[in-house]
Amino acid sequence: MHRVKRWLVLLTLLGLSAPALPVRAQTSPSITELQVALWPEYDRRSMLVIYRVHLDPATELPTNVSLPIPASVGDPAAVAMTDSTGALVNAQFTPQVSGEWTTISVQAESLTLQIEYYSPLTLDGQLRRFTFEWPGADGLRNLSYEVQGPIGSDQVTLVPPPQSQAARQDGLTYYMRDLGPDAALSGTQIELSYVKATSDLSADLLSLPPTRPESTQGSTPDLRQYLPWIPLIFGIILLAAGGVWYLRLSRAAGATTGRQRHRTSRLASPQEVGEIDASPVFCHNCGTRATASDRFCRTCGVRLRQ
């Protein structure tokens, strides 16, 4: 009995004296891809680091995913997962600090996660530098990076160098590289440096209305921006046509009334007709009475004197 107790004490002492092992992320589910996005001076004068996590499609949900971030940055700025529509929503997480690293454990209910945090930049005049360190993670199949070139930056240098770069719709240039499974499991570093003469933030300038390049000034306009105005324009045209039609009818009715009044004024009144009919005409030959319209006597046929 005493011998067993001595062995337990010895094993405890050996465990306490063993050297501390480096912190590594323990991920229960398999992560097919982790993309590290580095956005310098995006909405703060620091580096926005984004983990974009894609789990294996065969993963049973919900599940717990644990990934490391530097302990010096404090709690993450955001931890999210995608909902049924593909939009990012807040996810529950638990931080656990161990040495230089904080393990962020996320209760994942979807196959896509996102973790964001801010880290300081090294500023030396117009020169900016940043080093991202990845300690490695078990169960991670591949690691890649995406670096956003800030507005007004120049002489962008990356180690390891990017495999491709492209300008996107926001007007910024993005640099990409696939680091592979070895870097994902064993760890790696990404070193970034660039020159920037101003303190402008990319997010502030991207919120301004975009200006069209000179080369596109003569191109065909996008008619979709005018679609909401089509019913209003059509209604205005109908109102204008109705007004013109009403004015024409009013003028036509007025002209007809005027012509009728003018024609009536030129006809003899009943009194005038009576006065004409009241003046008798007699034949100078036989004395027979005739009417004013008679030209010959109705009795003797002699031509009447007018």
C-alpha positions as a printed Julia matrix, in Angstrom:
306×3 Matrix{Float64}:
    0.0    0.0      0.0
    2.83   2.37     0.9
    4.63   1.32    -2.31
    1.58   2.37    -4.42
    1.44   5.75    -2.71
    5.13   6.34    -3.42
    4.57   5.6     -7.12
    1.65   8.05    -7.27
    3.74  10.78    -5.64
    6.59  10.12    -8.07
    4.33  10.29   -11.1
    2.81  13.57    -9.87
    6.25  15.11    -9.41
    7.32  13.99   -12.89
    4.17  15.53   -14.37
    4.81  18.88   -12.67
    8.43  18.96   -13.79
    7.66  18.11   -17.44
    8.3   21.02   -19.92
    5.24  22.92   -21.15
    4.21  21.96   -24.66
    3.33  24.65   -27.23
   -0.34  25.52   -27.47
   -2.14  23.99   -30.45
   -5.76  24.29   -31.39
   -7.78  21.18   -30.67
  -10.53  20.83   -33.25
  -12.97  17.98   -32.85
  -14.56  18.2    -36.32
  -12.46  18.22   -39.48
  -11.87  21.66   -41.03
  -11.48  21.39   -44.79
  -10.33  24.99   -45.24
   -9.22  27.88   -43.03
   -8.69  31.13   -44.89
   -6.92  33.87   -42.95
   -7.96  37.29   -44.29
   -5.7   40.22   -43.37
   -7.31  43.66   -43.89
   -4.89  46.41   -42.78
   -6.3   49.85   -41.89
   -9.78  48.83   -42.95
  -11.95  50.49   -40.28
   -9.25  51.04   -37.63
   -5.58  51.97   -37.75
   -4.7   48.37   -37.02
   -4.93  44.94   -38.69
   -8.31  43.26   -38.98
   -7.73  39.49   -38.92
  -10.57  37.25   -40.11
  -10.73  33.46   -39.82
  -13.06  31.96   -42.41
  -13.71  28.39   -41.34
  -15.26  25.71   -43.56
  -16.13  22.41   -41.89
  -16.29  19.03   -43.57
  -19.77  18.53   -45.13
  -20.03  15.22   -43.24
  -19.79  16.99   -39.87
  -22.73  16.34   -37.55
  -24.21  19.56   -36.22
  -24.17  21.12   -33.74
  -20.51  20.68   -32.93
  -17.74  22.45   -31.04
  -14.87  24.09   -32.94
  -11.78  25.49   -31.18
   -9.25  27.82   -32.82
   -6.41  29.96   -31.37
   -5.98  33.72   -31.46
   -3.18  35.72   -29.78
   -3.91  36.35   -26.11
   -2.52  39.88   -26.47
   -5.52  40.99   -28.61
   -8.07  40.17   -25.9
  -11.51  38.86   -26.81
  -12.44  38.57   -30.49
  -14.32  41.45   -32.1
  -16.87  39.05   -33.6
  -17.68  35.35   -33.71
  -20.34  34.32   -36.2
  -21.79  31.47   -38.22
  -24.04  31.36   -41.27
  -27.79  30.83   -40.96
  -30.13  29.05   -43.39
  -30.03  32.03   -45.79
  -26.23  32.26   -45.8
  -26.12  35.44   -43.69
  -23.73  35.72   -40.74
  -25.29  35.69   -37.27
  -23.64  35.84   -33.85
  -22.42  32.54   -32.41
  -21.88  31.55   -28.78
  -18.21  31.13   -27.85
  -15.99  30.56   -24.82
  -12.43  31.97   -24.56
   -9.73  30.12   -22.64
   -6.32  31.77   -22.16
   -3.21  29.6    -22.04
    0.12  31.4    -22.25
    0.42  33.49   -25.41
   -2.74  32.1    -26.96
   -6.47  32.2    -26.33
   -8.51  29.25   -27.53
  -11.9   30.31   -28.88
  -14.41  27.47   -28.57
  -17.47  28.0    -30.77
  -20.73  26.1    -30.61
  -21.24  25.67   -34.36
  -24.68  25.05   -35.83
  -23.56  25.48   -39.44
  -20.62  24.41   -41.6
  -19.26  27.94   -42.03
  -17.83  30.04   -39.18
  -16.06  33.39   -38.93
  -13.85  34.79   -36.16
  -12.55  38.38   -36.23
  -10.06  40.26   -34.09
   -7.85  43.36   -34.33
   -4.08  43.32   -33.92
   -1.63  46.29   -33.82
    0.4   47.36   -36.84
    4.04  48.39   -36.61
    4.28  51.98   -37.92
    7.61  53.44   -39.07
    6.83  56.7    -40.82
    5.01  55.74   -44.01
    6.11  52.11   -43.7
    3.67  49.64   -42.16
    4.61  46.11   -41.08
    2.68  43.18   -39.67
    3.47  39.56   -38.93
    0.73  36.98   -38.59
    1.65  33.79   -36.76
   -0.33  30.57   -37.02
    0.58  27.98   -34.33
   -0.96  25.03   -36.17
   -4.15  23.09   -35.5
   -5.03  19.4    -35.43
   -7.77  18.35   -37.85
   -7.1   21.27   -40.24
   -6.65  20.09   -43.83
   -5.64  23.3    -45.59
   -4.61  26.89   -44.84
   -4.7   29.88   -47.2
   -4.46  33.65   -46.94
   -6.15  36.69   -48.44
   -4.58  40.12   -47.98
   -6.5   43.29   -48.78
   -4.35  46.15   -50.07
   -5.5   49.31   -48.26
   -6.49  52.44   -50.18
   -3.49  54.61   -51.02
   -0.96  51.86   -50.3
    2.15  51.13   -52.38
    5.05  48.68   -52.46
    3.05  45.81   -50.96
    5.35  42.92   -50.0
    4.25  39.52   -48.71
    6.25  36.54   -47.43
    5.45  33.94   -48.59
    4.61  35.79   -51.82
    1.08  35.65   -53.25
    0.2   33.24   -56.02
   -2.39  35.61   -57.51
   -3.82  39.09   -57.12
   -6.97  40.74   -58.42
   -8.87  44.01   -58.22
  -12.44  43.52   -57.05
  -15.62  45.57   -57.36
  -14.77  47.64   -54.27
  -11.73  48.99   -56.11
   -9.2   47.34   -53.78
   -6.52  44.83   -54.73
   -6.51  41.43   -53.02
   -3.53  39.06   -52.78
   -4.11  35.29   -52.38
   -2.03  32.2    -51.68
   -2.69  28.56   -50.78
   -0.32  27.61   -47.94
   -1.2   23.92   -47.93
   -1.87  21.26   -45.27
    1.64  21.28   -43.76
    1.35  24.94   -42.75
   -2.14  24.26   -41.41
   -0.96  21.47   -39.11
    2.56  22.59   -38.16
    2.17  26.38   -38.17
    3.54  29.21   -40.29
    4.05  32.97   -40.49
    2.79  35.59   -42.97
    4.84  38.8    -43.16
    3.27  41.92   -44.7
    4.77  45.34   -45.36
    3.6   48.32   -47.42
    3.98  52.06   -47.77
    1.07  54.43   -47.1
    1.34  58.22   -47.01
   -2.06  58.97   -45.47
   -4.05  57.83   -42.45
   -7.23  57.24   -44.48
   -9.22  54.13   -43.65
  -10.46  51.94   -46.49
  -13.96  51.57   -45.05
  -14.45  55.36   -44.88
  -13.47  55.88   -48.5
  -15.43  52.89   -49.75
  -18.61  54.43   -48.27
  -18.35  57.35   -50.74
  -20.3   57.2    -54.05
  -18.15  55.36   -56.58
  -16.7   57.4    -59.47
  -16.8   55.91   -62.94
  -13.46  55.6    -64.76
  -12.96  57.83   -67.78
  -12.82  54.8    -70.04
  -16.44  53.95   -69.18
  -17.97  57.44   -69.51
  -19.28  56.69   -72.99
  -20.52  53.18   -72.28
  -24.15  52.14   -72.3
  -25.85  53.2    -69.04
  -27.38  50.64   -66.74
  -31.11  50.92   -67.44
  -32.03  49.06   -64.25
  -31.45  52.23   -62.22
  -34.29  53.92   -64.18
  -36.89  51.15   -63.71
  -38.52  52.69   -60.59
  -39.15  55.92   -62.55
  -40.91  54.31   -65.52
  -44.44  54.17   -63.94
  -44.16  57.81   -62.85
  -43.02  58.96   -66.31
  -45.81  56.94   -67.95
  -48.38  58.53   -65.63
  -47.12  62.04   -66.43
  -47.39  61.3    -70.17
  -50.99  60.09   -69.73
  -51.93  63.21   -67.75
  -50.36  65.48   -70.38
  -52.16  63.67   -73.2
  -55.47  63.91   -71.33
  -54.97  67.63   -70.8
  -54.26  68.25   -74.49
  -57.31  66.18   -75.5
  -59.54  68.14   -73.06
  -58.29  71.51   -74.36
  -58.95  70.47   -77.96
  -62.5   69.37   -77.12
  -63.16  72.64   -75.28
  -61.9   74.7    -78.2
  -63.94  72.68   -80.7
  -67.12  73.1    -78.64
  -66.51  76.85   -78.35
  -65.97  77.24   -82.08
  -69.19  75.34   -82.88
  -71.22  77.54   -80.53
  -69.73  80.66   -82.09
  -70.58  79.55   -85.6
  -74.18  78.76   -84.59
  -74.56  82.17   -82.97
  -73.1   83.91   -86.01
  -75.38  81.99   -88.4
  -78.5   82.75   -86.34
  -77.71  86.46   -86.27
  -77.73  86.55   -90.08
  -81.32  85.13   -90.36
  -84.33  87.42   -90.35
  -86.32  87.54   -87.17
  -89.99  86.51   -87.2
  -91.02  90.17   -86.87
  -88.95  91.08   -89.94
  -90.54  88.25   -91.91
  -93.98  89.38   -90.79
  -93.28  92.9    -91.88
  -92.19  91.73   -95.33
  -95.22  89.49   -95.71
  -97.5   92.33   -94.5
  -96.72  94.53   -97.57
  -99.27  93.36  -100.28
  -98.36  93.15  -103.98
 -101.09  93.52  -106.65
 -101.05  92.78  -110.34
 -101.05  96.01  -112.29
 -103.02  94.38  -115.09
 -105.86  92.51  -113.36
 -105.48  93.65  -109.78
 -105.03  90.16  -108.31
 -103.14  90.1   -105.03
  -99.81  88.34  -105.13
  -97.13  87.48  -102.6
  -93.75  89.08  -102.32
  -92.09  86.02  -103.8
  -94.28  85.9   -106.94
  -92.68  87.07  -110.19
  -95.79  86.61  -112.41
  -99.46  87.1   -111.75
 -101.2   83.87  -110.9
 -104.4   85.01  -112.72
 -103.38  86.73  -115.95
  -99.73  85.71  -116.14
  -98.43  89.25  -116.55
  -94.95  89.87  -115.17
  -95.34  91.7   -111.87
  -93.63  94.97  -111.21
  -91.11  94.66  -108.35
